[in-house]
């Protein structure tokens, strides 16, 4: 049962992190990734896609189906916390606050 909680929470966090990279990439913009700053749009698409695939795999490995409402709540909480962390981090980044 612990996998449900841990993997669902992490799926939300990893998925929330993948969304901005994927969107920046498909719109042709550079954005910081672990591979360098700023990374090309192609790298961002690949990094965002990888994050989204990992999030789906975490949900699969967490065996969420029998407890879908708990899993949904944990995905939502993980996604919200990661989103708040990202918003706080990027709002302090000098490149985005000219």
C-alpha positions as CSV (number, residue, x, y, z in Angstrom):
1,X,0.0,0.0,0.0
2,X,2.9,2.3,0.6
3,X,3.6,2.3,-3.2
4,X,0.2,3.8,-3.8
5,X,1.0,6.8,-1.6
6,X,4.6,7.4,-2.6
7,X,4.3,6.7,-6.3
8,X,1.1,8.7,-6.7
9,X,2.6,11.7,-5.0
10,X,5.8,11.5,-7.0
11,X,3.8,11.0,-10.2
12,X,2.0,14.3,-9.5
13,X,5.3,16.1,-8.8
14,X,7.2,14.7,-11.8
15,X,4.2,15.3,-14.1
16,X,3.9,18.9,-13.0
17,X,7.6,19.4,-13.7
18,X,7.3,17.9,-17.2
19,X,4.5,20.2,-18.4
20,X,6.4,23.5,-18.6
21,X,9.4,21.8,-20.3
22,X,7.2,20.2,-22.9
23,X,5.2,23.4,-23.5
24,X,8.3,25.5,-23.8
25,X,9.8,23.0,-26.2
26,X,6.9,22.6,-28.5
27,X,6.6,26.4,-28.7
28,X,10.2,26.6,-29.8
29,X,11.5,28.3,-26.6
30,X,14.7,27.6,-24.7
31,X,14.3,26.7,-21.0
32,X,16.6,25.5,-18.3
33,X,17.0,21.7,-17.8
34,X,19.4,19.6,-15.9
35,X,21.4,19.2,-19.1
36,X,22.4,22.9,-19.3
37,X,21.0,26.3,-19.3
38,X,19.3,27.3,-21.4
39,X,18.6,24.0,-23.2
40,X,17.2,23.9,-26.8
41,X,13.6,23.4,-27.6
42,X,14.3,19.9,-28.7
43,X,15.9,19.0,-25.4
44,X,13.0,20.5,-23.5
45,X,10.5,18.4,-25.5
46,X,12.5,15.3,-24.8
47,X,12.9,16.2,-21.1
48,X,9.2,17.1,-20.6
49,X,8.1,13.9,-22.4
50,X,10.4,11.8,-20.3
51,X,9.0,13.4,-17.1
52,X,5.4,12.6,-18.3
53,X,6.3,9.0,-19.2
54,X,7.9,8.5,-15.8
55,X,4.8,10.0,-14.1
56,X,2.6,7.4,-15.9
57,X,5.0,4.6,-15.0
58,X,4.8,5.6,-11.4
59,X,1.1,5.4,-11.5
60,X,1.3,2.0,-13.1
61,X,3.8,0.7,-10.5
62,X,1.7,2.2,-7.7
63,X,-1.3,-0.1,-8.5
64,X,-3.7,2.8,-8.2
65,X,-6.7,1.3,-9.8
66,X,-8.2,-0.3,-6.7
67,X,-7.8,3.0,-4.8
68,X,-8.3,5.6,-7.6
69,X,-9.7,8.4,-5.4
70,X,-6.7,8.2,-3.0
71,X,-4.3,8.1,-5.9
72,X,-6.0,11.1,-7.5
73,X,-5.8,13.1,-4.3
74,X,-2.1,12.3,-3.9
75,X,-1.4,13.1,-7.6
76,X,-3.2,16.4,-7.1
77,X,-1.2,17.2,-3.9
78,X,2.1,16.3,-5.5
79,X,1.3,18.3,-8.6
80,X,0.2,21.3,-6.5
81,X,3.3,21.3,-4.3
82,X,5.7,21.0,-7.3
83,X,3.8,23.8,-9.1
84,X,4.1,26.1,-6.1
85,X,7.8,25.2,-5.7
86,X,8.4,25.9,-9.4
87,X,6.4,29.2,-9.3
88,X,8.4,30.4,-6.3
89,X,11.7,29.3,-7.8
90,X,11.1,30.9,-11.2
91,X,9.6,34.1,-9.8
92,X,13.0,34.7,-8.2
93,X,15.1,33.9,-11.3
94,X,16.7,37.1,-12.6
95,X,16.2,36.1,-16.3
96,X,12.4,36.1,-15.8
97,X,12.2,39.3,-13.8
98,X,13.7,42.0,-16.0
